[in-house]
Amino acid sequence: MCGFAAGFWGVIGVLLFKKDWRHKLFRFSEETVDKIYVAVVLRVDKMKRIRESA
């Protein structure tokens, strides 16, 4: 449990004090969410087209 707390606060502490890292992390997470959203929309569209043609 102590190792988890030290690791957790190590990561959070770096993000609190390193503005550049914080911005990069949030930019990365936004881009990842956008990519997942596009993949889901494309898959749903493909499934709809297959269903309509059948």
C-alpha positions in Angstrom: 0.0 0.0 0.0 2.9 2.3 0.8 4.4 1.7 -2.6 1.1 2.5 -4.4 0.8 5.8 -2.5 4.4 6.8 -3.3 3.9 6.0 -7.0 0.6 7.7 -7.1 1.8 10.9 -5.6 5.0 10.7 -7.6 3.0 10.9 -10.8 0.5 13.5 -9.5 3.3 15.6 -8.1 5.1 15.7 -11.4 1.9 16.7 -13.2 1.3 19.4 -10.6 4.7 21.0 -11.0 5.5 20.3 -14.6 3.1 22.4 -16.7 4.5 21.1 -20.0 4.0 17.4 -19.0 0.5 18.2 -17.8 -0.4 19.8 -21.1 1.1 16.9 -23.1 -0.8 14.3 -21.0 -4.1 16.0 -21.5 -3.4 16.6 -25.2 -2.6 12.9 -25.6 -5.7 11.8 -23.7 -7.9 14.1 -25.9 -6.3 12.8 -29.1 -6.8 9.2 -27.9 -10.5 9.8 -27.1 -11.0 11.4 -30.5 -9.4 8.4 -32.2 -11.6 6.0 -30.3 -14.7 8.0 -31.1 -13.9 8.0 -34.8 -13.3 4.2 -34.8 -16.6 3.6 -33.1 -18.5 5.9 -35.5 -17.0 4.2 -38.5 -17.7 0.7 -37.1 -21.4 1.7 -36.4 -21.8 3.2 -39.9 -20.3 0.0 -41.5 -22.7 -2.2 -39.4 -25.7 0.0 -40.5 -24.7 -0.3 -44.2 -24.4 -4.1 -43.9 -27.7 -4.3 -42.2 -29.5 -2.2 -44.8 -28.1 -4.2 -47.7 -29.2 -7.5 -46.2 
